[in-house]
Amino acid sequence: MTELLFHVAGGMVFLLLASCLVGLLAAGLFLRGEAAGGYLHGAELLAAAGVLISAPALAAGLLPLWALLVLATLVQGYWRVRRGRRLTGMAGGLLALATCGLMLVELPYLRMPQVSVPNSIHVVGDSLSAGIGRERFTWPGLLSENTGLAVTSAAVPGARLANGIDQLRSVDGGTTLVVVLLGGNDVLMRRPRAEFERDLRALLSHLTEAPYPAVMFELPVVAGYRPYGRIQRRLAREYDTPLIPGRVLARVLSASGGTSDGIHLTDQGHRNLADQVAAVLELD
Protein backbone atom coordinates (compact mmCIF):
# COMPACT_ATOMS: atom_id res chain seq x y z
CA MET A 1 0.00 0.00 0.00
CA THR A 2 2.82 2.41 0.88
CA GLU A 3 4.56 1.62 -2.39
CA LEU A 4 1.34 2.44 -4.29
CA LEU A 5 1.08 5.81 -2.51
CA PHE A 6 4.64 6.69 -3.48
CA HIS A 7 3.93 5.65 -7.07
CA VAL A 8 0.94 7.99 -7.15
CA ALA A 9 2.98 10.77 -5.50
CA GLY A 10 5.61 10.75 -8.25
CA GLY A 11 3.73 13.08 -10.60
CA MET A 12 3.67 10.83 -13.65
CA VAL A 13 0.25 9.36 -12.73
CA PHE A 14 -1.04 12.93 -12.51
CA LEU A 15 0.21 13.71 -16.02
CA LEU A 16 -1.26 10.49 -17.41
CA LEU A 17 -4.70 11.05 -15.90
CA ALA A 18 -4.73 14.74 -16.83
CA SER A 19 -3.89 13.80 -20.42
CA CYS A 20 -6.70 11.22 -20.41
CA LEU A 21 -9.15 13.85 -19.19
CA VAL A 22 -8.15 16.25 -21.96
CA GLY A 23 -8.59 13.42 -24.48
CA LEU A 24 -12.05 12.60 -23.16
CA LEU A 25 -13.10 16.24 -23.35
CA ALA A 26 -11.83 16.42 -26.93
CA ALA A 27 -13.81 13.27 -27.82
CA GLY A 28 -16.93 14.97 -26.49
CA LEU A 29 -16.69 17.53 -29.29
CA PHE A 30 -17.72 14.79 -31.72
CA LEU A 31 -20.20 12.72 -29.68
CA ARG A 32 -23.91 13.07 -28.99
CA GLY A 33 -26.57 10.95 -27.31
CA GLU A 34 -27.50 9.73 -23.85
CA ALA A 35 -25.60 6.44 -24.06
CA ALA A 36 -22.38 8.11 -25.17
CA GLY A 37 -22.90 10.84 -22.61
CA GLY A 38 -23.28 8.36 -19.77
CA TYR A 39 -20.04 6.58 -20.60
CA LEU A 40 -18.08 9.71 -21.39
CA HIS A 41 -19.12 11.73 -18.36
CA GLY A 42 -18.51 8.75 -16.10
CA ALA A 43 -15.01 8.38 -17.50
CA GLU A 44 -14.41 12.13 -17.13
CA LEU A 45 -15.49 11.99 -13.49
CA LEU A 46 -13.12 9.09 -12.76
CA ALA A 47 -10.23 10.82 -14.52
CA ALA A 48 -10.91 14.08 -12.69
CA ALA A 49 -11.02 12.29 -9.33
CA GLY A 50 -7.71 10.63 -10.16
CA VAL A 51 -6.18 13.99 -11.03
CA LEU A 52 -7.28 15.45 -7.69
CA ILE A 53 -5.83 12.51 -5.77
CA SER A 54 -2.53 12.31 -7.67
CA ALA A 55 -1.92 16.04 -8.16
CA PRO A 56 1.47 17.17 -6.82
CA ALA A 57 2.23 20.28 -4.75
CA LEU A 58 0.63 22.78 -7.11
CA ALA A 59 0.13 26.35 -5.94
CA ALA A 60 -2.61 26.77 -3.36
CA GLY A 61 -5.96 27.60 -4.91
CA LEU A 62 -5.35 26.04 -8.32
CA LEU A 63 -6.97 22.69 -7.59
CA PRO A 64 -10.14 24.09 -5.93
CA LEU A 65 -10.71 26.37 -8.93
CA TRP A 66 -10.03 23.49 -11.27
CA ALA A 67 -12.50 21.29 -9.35
CA LEU A 68 -15.19 23.95 -9.81
CA LEU A 69 -14.60 23.75 -13.56
CA VAL A 70 -15.02 19.98 -13.38
CA LEU A 71 -18.37 20.42 -11.65
CA ALA A 72 -19.49 23.03 -14.19
CA THR A 73 -18.47 20.72 -17.04
CA LEU A 74 -20.47 17.79 -15.67
CA VAL A 75 -23.56 19.95 -15.08
CA GLN A 76 -23.35 21.49 -18.55
CA GLY A 77 -22.70 18.05 -20.04
CA TYR A 78 -25.91 16.69 -18.50
CA TRP A 79 -27.82 19.68 -19.92
CA ARG A 80 -26.31 19.19 -23.37
CA VAL A 81 -27.18 15.45 -23.40
CA ARG A 82 -30.82 16.27 -22.66
CA ARG A 83 -30.87 18.61 -25.66
CA GLY A 84 -29.06 16.32 -28.05
CA ARG A 85 -26.02 18.56 -28.39
CA ARG A 86 -22.38 17.59 -28.58
CA LEU A 87 -21.21 16.41 -25.18
CA THR A 88 -18.43 18.96 -24.63
CA GLY A 89 -19.41 22.60 -24.40
CA MET A 90 -17.78 25.83 -23.32
CA ALA A 91 -17.19 24.64 -19.74
CA GLY A 92 -15.52 21.50 -21.05
CA GLY A 93 -13.29 23.54 -23.32
CA LEU A 94 -12.25 25.74 -20.41
CA LEU A 95 -11.59 22.63 -18.32
CA ALA A 96 -9.39 21.18 -21.05
CA LEU A 97 -7.37 24.41 -21.21
CA ALA A 98 -7.11 24.59 -17.42
CA THR A 99 -5.95 20.96 -17.25
CA CYS A 100 -3.28 21.63 -19.85
CA GLY A 101 -2.26 24.63 -17.75
CA LEU A 102 -1.85 22.45 -14.67
CA MET A 103 0.38 20.08 -16.62
CA LEU A 104 2.51 22.95 -17.93
CA VAL A 105 2.92 24.29 -14.39
CA GLU A 106 4.14 20.88 -13.23
CA LEU A 107 6.49 20.05 -16.11
CA PRO A 108 9.47 22.14 -14.85
CA TYR A 109 9.40 20.17 -11.59
CA LEU A 110 9.80 16.90 -13.48
CA ARG A 111 13.05 17.99 -15.15
CA MET A 112 16.28 16.53 -13.78
CA PRO A 113 18.86 19.18 -12.79
CA GLN A 114 22.53 18.95 -13.69
CA VAL A 115 24.92 20.03 -10.95
CA SER A 116 28.70 20.23 -10.97
CA VAL A 117 30.81 18.68 -8.23
CA PRO A 118 33.59 20.98 -6.89
CA ASN A 119 35.81 18.41 -5.14
CA SER A 120 33.62 16.11 -3.11
CA ILE A 121 30.08 15.34 -1.96
CA HIS A 122 28.55 15.54 1.50
CA VAL A 123 25.14 14.04 2.28
CA VAL A 124 22.72 15.59 4.78
CA GLY A 125 19.91 13.21 5.60
CA ASP A 126 18.06 10.67 7.69
CA SER A 127 17.64 6.88 7.56
CA LEU A 128 17.09 6.95 3.77
CA SER A 129 20.79 7.80 3.54
CA ALA A 130 22.15 6.34 6.79
CA GLY A 131 20.23 3.06 6.65
CA ILE A 132 18.76 1.24 9.63
CA GLY A 133 21.37 -1.47 10.09
CA ARG A 134 19.83 -4.12 7.84
CA GLU A 135 21.75 -3.10 4.71
CA ARG A 136 25.14 -4.22 3.49
CA PHE A 137 25.79 -0.74 2.13
CA THR A 138 24.11 2.66 1.68
CA TRP A 139 23.74 4.83 -1.38
CA PRO A 140 26.40 7.44 -0.41
CA GLY A 141 29.01 4.68 -0.23
CA LEU A 142 27.85 3.22 -3.54
CA LEU A 143 27.96 6.66 -5.12
CA SER A 144 31.59 6.99 -4.11
CA GLU A 145 32.43 3.56 -5.55
CA ASN A 146 30.56 4.20 -8.79
CA THR A 147 31.90 7.70 -9.48
CA GLY A 148 35.31 7.68 -7.79
CA LEU A 149 34.32 10.83 -5.87
CA ALA A 150 34.97 11.39 -2.18
CA VAL A 151 31.52 11.09 -0.59
CA THR A 152 30.90 11.66 3.11
CA SER A 153 27.59 11.34 4.93
CA ALA A 154 26.42 12.84 8.20
CA ALA A 155 22.96 11.31 7.83
CA VAL A 156 21.40 9.97 11.02
CA PRO A 157 18.30 7.77 11.35
CA GLY A 158 15.37 9.81 12.61
CA ALA A 159 16.94 13.16 11.68
CA ARG A 160 14.65 16.09 10.94
CA LEU A 161 15.18 19.39 9.18
CA ALA A 162 16.18 20.98 12.46
CA ASN A 163 19.24 18.67 12.52
CA GLY A 164 20.43 19.67 9.05
CA ILE A 165 22.78 22.50 10.06
CA ASP A 166 24.51 20.28 12.65
CA GLN A 167 25.23 17.78 9.88
CA LEU A 168 27.24 20.46 8.06
CA ARG A 169 29.65 21.32 10.86
CA SER A 170 32.72 19.64 9.35
CA VAL A 171 32.14 20.63 5.72
CA ASP A 172 34.23 23.26 3.93
CA GLY A 173 32.04 25.77 2.16
CA GLY A 174 32.55 26.10 -1.58
CA THR A 175 34.56 22.91 -2.07
CA THR A 176 31.88 20.31 -1.43
CA LEU A 177 28.53 19.66 -3.08
CA VAL A 178 25.90 19.13 -0.41
CA VAL A 179 23.11 16.67 -1.25
CA VAL A 180 20.09 17.21 0.99
CA LEU A 181 17.68 14.33 1.51
CA LEU A 182 15.89 15.46 4.64
CA GLY A 183 12.41 16.41 5.78
CA GLY A 184 10.61 13.12 5.33
CA ASN A 185 10.36 12.56 9.08
CA ASP A 186 8.97 16.07 9.53
CA VAL A 187 6.26 15.32 6.97
CA LEU A 188 5.43 11.87 8.36
CA MET A 189 5.15 13.36 11.86
CA ARG A 190 2.93 16.15 10.46
CA ARG A 191 4.98 18.78 12.17
CA PRO A 192 3.37 22.24 12.11
CA ARG A 193 3.90 23.81 8.73
CA ALA A 194 5.33 26.97 10.26
CA GLU A 195 8.03 24.91 11.97
CA PHE A 196 8.70 22.95 8.78
CA GLU A 197 9.17 26.20 6.87
CA ARG A 198 11.31 27.75 9.63
CA ASP A 199 13.69 24.78 9.79
CA LEU A 200 13.97 24.37 6.02
CA ARG A 201 14.55 28.10 5.59
CA ALA A 202 17.30 28.00 8.24
CA LEU A 203 19.03 25.10 6.48
CA LEU A 204 18.85 26.65 3.00
CA SER A 205 19.93 30.03 4.34
CA HIS A 206 22.95 28.39 5.98
CA LEU A 207 23.83 26.63 2.73
CA THR A 208 23.59 29.91 0.82
CA GLU A 209 25.65 31.95 3.26
CA ALA A 210 28.55 29.47 3.60
CA PRO A 211 28.32 29.13 0.60
CA TYR A 212 27.76 25.45 -0.08
CA PRO A 213 26.77 24.40 -3.60
CA ALA A 214 23.75 22.20 -2.98
CA VAL A 215 21.05 20.09 -4.54
CA MET A 216 17.95 18.92 -2.67
CA PHE A 217 15.62 15.98 -3.13
CA GLU A 218 12.02 17.03 -3.53
CA LEU A 219 9.80 15.08 -1.12
CA PRO A 220 7.02 13.20 -2.93
CA VAL A 221 3.69 14.14 -1.33
CA VAL A 222 0.09 13.04 -1.73
CA ALA A 223 -3.23 14.71 -0.93
CA GLY A 224 -3.20 15.96 2.64
CA TYR A 225 0.56 16.60 2.62
CA ARG A 226 0.76 19.01 -0.32
CA PRO A 227 1.37 22.13 1.82
CA TYR A 228 4.77 20.70 2.81
CA GLY A 229 5.61 20.25 -0.85
CA ARG A 230 4.54 23.81 -1.65
CA ILE A 231 6.81 25.13 1.10
CA GLN A 232 9.74 23.11 -0.19
CA ARG A 233 9.26 24.26 -3.77
CA ARG A 234 8.84 27.90 -2.78
CA LEU A 235 11.96 27.96 -0.61
CA ALA A 236 13.98 26.10 -3.24
CA ARG A 237 13.10 28.87 -5.70
CA GLU A 238 13.83 31.57 -3.12
CA TYR A 239 17.30 30.19 -2.32
CA ASP A 240 18.01 29.05 -5.89
CA THR A 241 18.52 25.44 -4.80
CA PRO A 242 18.08 22.84 -7.57
CA LEU A 243 15.49 20.17 -6.82
CA ILE A 244 15.82 16.53 -7.78
CA PRO A 245 12.20 15.83 -8.84
CA GLY A 246 9.91 14.08 -6.38
CA ARG A 247 9.31 11.42 -9.03
CA VAL A 248 12.90 10.23 -8.54
CA LEU A 249 12.56 9.37 -4.86
CA ALA A 250 9.00 8.14 -5.45
CA ARG A 251 10.26 5.75 -8.14
CA VAL A 252 12.94 4.36 -5.81
CA LEU A 253 10.50 3.92 -2.92
CA SER A 254 7.78 2.35 -5.06
CA ALA A 255 10.06 -0.06 -6.95
CA SER A 256 9.60 -3.77 -6.33
CA GLY A 257 12.12 -4.86 -3.69
CA GLY A 258 13.26 -1.30 -3.12
CA THR A 259 12.16 -1.05 0.50
CA SER A 260 12.00 -3.39 3.47
CA ASP A 261 8.91 -1.83 5.04
CA GLY A 262 7.56 0.61 2.50
CA ILE A 263 9.90 3.42 3.58
CA HIS A 264 13.41 2.17 4.45
CA LEU A 265 15.63 1.14 1.56
CA THR A 266 16.94 -2.33 0.87
CA ASP A 267 20.30 -2.95 -0.79
CA GLN A 268 18.52 -2.72 -4.13
CA GLY A 269 16.86 0.52 -3.11
CA HIS A 270 20.24 2.02 -2.17
CA ARG A 271 21.65 0.93 -5.54
CA ASN A 272 18.74 2.58 -7.33
CA LEU A 273 19.13 5.81 -5.37
CA ALA A 274 22.89 5.95 -5.96
CA ASP A 275 22.24 5.63 -9.71
CA GLN A 276 19.69 8.45 -9.59
CA VAL A 277 22.05 10.80 -7.77
CA ALA A 278 24.87 9.96 -10.19
CA ALA A 279 22.55 10.94 -13.06
CA VAL A 280 22.37 14.58 -11.88
CA LEU A 281 26.11 15.03 -11.41
CA GLU A 282 28.29 16.71 -14.04
CA LEU A 283 31.54 14.78 -13.86
CA ASP A 284 34.75 15.69 -15.66
C-alpha positions in Angstrom: 0.0 0.0 0.0 2.8 2.4 0.9 4.6 1.6 -2.4 1.3 2.4 -4.3 1.1 5.8 -2.5 4.6 6.7 -3.5 3.9 5.7 -7.1 0.9 8.0 -7.2 3.0 10.8 -5.5 5.6 10.8 -8.2 3.7 13.1 -10.6 3.7 10.8 -13.6 0.3 9.4 -12.7 -1.0 12.9 -12.5 0.2 13.7 -16.0 -1.3 10.5 -17.4 -4.7 11.1 -15.9 -4.7 14.7 -16.8 -3.9 13.8 -20.4 -6.7 11.2 -20.4 -9.2 13.8 -19.2 -8.2 16.3 -22.0 -8.6 13.4 -24.5 -12.0 12.6 -23.2 -13.1 16.2 -23.3 -11.8 16.4 -26.9 -13.8 13.3 -27.8 -16.9 15.0 -26.5 -16.7 17.5 -29.3 -17.7 14.8 -31.7 -20.2 12.7 -29.7 -23.9 13.1 -29.0 -26.6 11.0 -27.3 -27.5 9.7 -23.8 -25.6 6.4 -24.1 -22.4 8.1 -25.2 -22.9 10.8 -22.6 -23.3 8.4 -19.8 -20.0 6.6 -20.6 -18.1 9.7 -21.4 -19.1 11.7 -18.4 -18.5 8.7 -16.1 -15.0 8.4 -17.5 -14.4 12.1 -17.1 -15.5 12.0 -13.5 -13.1 9.1 -12.8 -10.2 10.8 -14.5 -10.9 14.1 -12.7 -11.0 12.3 -9.3 -7.7 10.6 -10.2 -6.2 14.0 -11.0 -7.3 15.4 -7.7 -5.8 12.5 -5.8 -2.5 12.3 -7.7 -1.9 16.0 -8.2 1.5 17.2 -6.8 2.2 20.3 -4.8 0.6 22.8 -7.1 0.1 26.4 -5.9 -2.6 26.8 -3.4 -6.0 27.6 -4.9 -5.3 26.0 -8.3 -7.0 22.7 -7.6 -10.1 24.1 -5.9 -10.7 26.4 -8.9 -10.0 23.5 -11.3 -12.5 21.3 -9.3 -15.2 23.9 -9.8 -14.6 23.8 -13.6 -15.0 20.0 -13.4 -18.4 20.4 -11.7 -19.5 23.0 -14.2 -18.5 20.7 -17.0 -20.5 17.8 -15.7 -23.6 20.0 -15.1 -23.3 21.5 -18.5 -22.7 18.1 -20.0 -25.9 16.7 -18.5 -27.8 19.7 -19.9 -26.3 19.2 -23.4 -27.2 15.5 -23.4 -30.8 16.3 -22.7 -30.9 18.6 -25.7 -29.1 16.3 -28.1 -26.0 18.6 -28.4 -22.4 17.6 -28.6 -21.2 16.4 -25.2 -18.4 19.0 -24.6 -19.4 22.6 -24.4 -17.8 25.8 -23.3 -17.2 24.6 -19.7 -15.5 21.5 -21.1 -13.3 23.5 -23.3 -12.2 25.7 -20.4 -11.6 22.6 -18.3 -9.4 21.2 -21.0 -7.4 24.4 -21.2 -7.1 24.6 -17.4 -6.0 21.0 -17.3 -3.3 21.6 -19.8 -2.3 24.6 -17.8 -1.8 22.4 -14.7 0.4 20.1 -16.6 2.5 23.0 -17.9 2.9 24.3 -14.4 4.1 20.9 -13.2 6.5 20.0 -16.1 9.5 22.1 -14.8 9.4 20.2 -11.6 9.8 16.9 -13.5 13.0 18.0 -15.1 16.3 16.5 -13.8 18.9 19.2 -12.8 22.5 18.9 -13.7 24.9 20.0 -10.9 28.7 20.2 -11.0 30.8 18.7 -8.2 33.6 21.0 -6.9 35.8 18.4 -5.1 33.6 16.1 -3.1 30.1 15.3 -2.0 28.5 15.5 1.5 25.1 14.0 2.3 22.7 15.6 4.8 19.9 13.2 5.6 18.1 10.7 7.7 17.6 6.9 7.6 17.1 7.0 3.8 20.8 7.8 3.5 22.1 6.3 6.8 20.2 3.1 6.6 18.8 1.2 9.6 21.4 -1.5 10.1 19.8 -4.1 7.8 21.8 -3.1 4.7 25.1 -4.2 3.5 25.8 -0.7 2.1 24.1 2.7 1.7 23.7 4.8 -1.4 26.4 7.4 -0.4 29.0 4.7 -0.2 27.9 3.2 -3.5 28.0 6.7 -5.1 31.6 7.0 -4.1 32.4 3.6 -5.5 30.6 4.2 -8.8 31.9 7.7 -9.5 35.3 7.7 -7.8 34.3 10.8 -5.9 35.0 11.4 -2.2 31.5 11.1 -0.6 30.9 11.7 3.1 27.6 11.3 4.9 26.4 12.8 8.2 23.0 11.3 7.8 21.4 10.0 11.0 18.3 7.8 11.4 15.4 9.8 12.6 16.9 13.2 11.7 14.7 16.1 10.9 15.2 19.4 9.2 16.2 21.0 12.5 19.2 18.7 12.5 20.4 19.7 9.1 22.8 22.5 10.1 24.5 20.3 12.6 25.2 17.8 9.9 27.2 20.5 8.1 29.6 21.3 10.9 32.7 19.6 9.4 32.1 20.6 5.7 34.2 23.3 3.9 32.0 25.8 2.2 32.5 26.1 -1.6 34.6 22.9 -2.1 31.9 20.3 -1.4 28.5 19.7 -3.1 25.9 19.1 -0.4 23.1 16.7 -1.2 20.1 17.2 1.0 17.7 14.3 1.5 15.9 15.5 4.6 12.4 16.4 5.8 10.6 13.1 5.3 10.4 12.6 9.1 9.0 16.1 9.5 6.3 15.3 7.0 5.4 11.9 8.4 5.1 13.4 11.9 2.9 16.1 10.5 5.0 18.8 12.2 3.4 22.2 12.1 3.9 23.8 8.7 5.3 27.0 10.3 8.0 24.9 12.0 8.7 22.9 8.8 9.2 26.2 6.9 11.3 27.8 9.6 13.7 24.8 9.8 14.0 24.4 6.0 14.6 28.1 5.6 17.3 28.0 8.2 19.0 25.1 6.5 18.8 26.7 3.0 19.9 30.0 4.3 23.0 28.4 6.0 23.8 26.6 2.7 23.6 29.9 0.8 25.6 32.0 3.3 28.6 29.5 3.6 28.3 29.1 0.6 27.8 25.4 -0.1 26.8 24.4 -3.6 23.8 22.2 -3.0 21.0 20.1 -4.5 18.0 18.9 -2.7 15.6 16.0 -3.1 12.0 17.0 -3.5 9.8 15.1 -1.1 7.0 13.2 -2.9 3.7 14.1 -1.3 0.1 13.0 -1.7 -3.2 14.7 -0.9 -3.2 16.0 2.6 0.6 16.6 2.6 0.8 19.0 -0.3 1.4 22.1 1.8 4.8 20.7 2.8 5.6 20.3 -0.9 4.5 23.8 -1.6 6.8 25.1 1.1 9.7 23.1 -0.2 9.3 24.3 -3.8 8.8 27.9 -2.8 12.0 28.0 -0.6 14.0 26.1 -3.2 13.1 28.9 -5.7 13.8 31.6 -3.1 17.3 30.2 -2.3 18.0 29.0 -5.9 18.5 25.4 -4.8 18.1 22.8 -7.6 15.5 20.2 -6.8 15.8 16.5 -7.8 12.2 15.8 -8.8 9.9 14.1 -6.4 9.3 11.4 -9.0 12.9 10.2 -8.5 12.6 9.4 -4.9 9.0 8.1 -5.5 10.3 5.7 -8.1 12.9 4.4 -5.8 10.5 3.9 -2.9 7.8 2.3 -5.1 10.1 -0.1 -6.9 9.6 -3.8 -6.3 12.1 -4.9 -3.7 13.3 -1.3 -3.1 12.2 -1.0 0.5 12.0 -3.4 3.5 8.9 -1.8 5.0 7.6 0.6 2.5 9.9 3.4 3.6 13.4 2.2 4.5 15.6 1.1 1.6 16.9 -2.3 0.9 20.3 -2.9 -0.8 18.5 -2.7 -4.1 16.9 0.5 -3.1 20.2 2.0 -2.2 21.6 0.9 -5.5 18.7 2.6 -7.3 19.1 5.8 -5.4 22.9 5.9 -6.0 22.2 5.6 -9.7 19.7 8.4 -9.6 22.1 10.8 -7.8 24.9 10.0 -10.2 22.5 10.9 -13.1 22.4 14.6 -11.9 26.1 15.0 -11.4 28.3 16.7 -14.0 31.5 14.8 -13.9 34.8 15.7 -15.7 
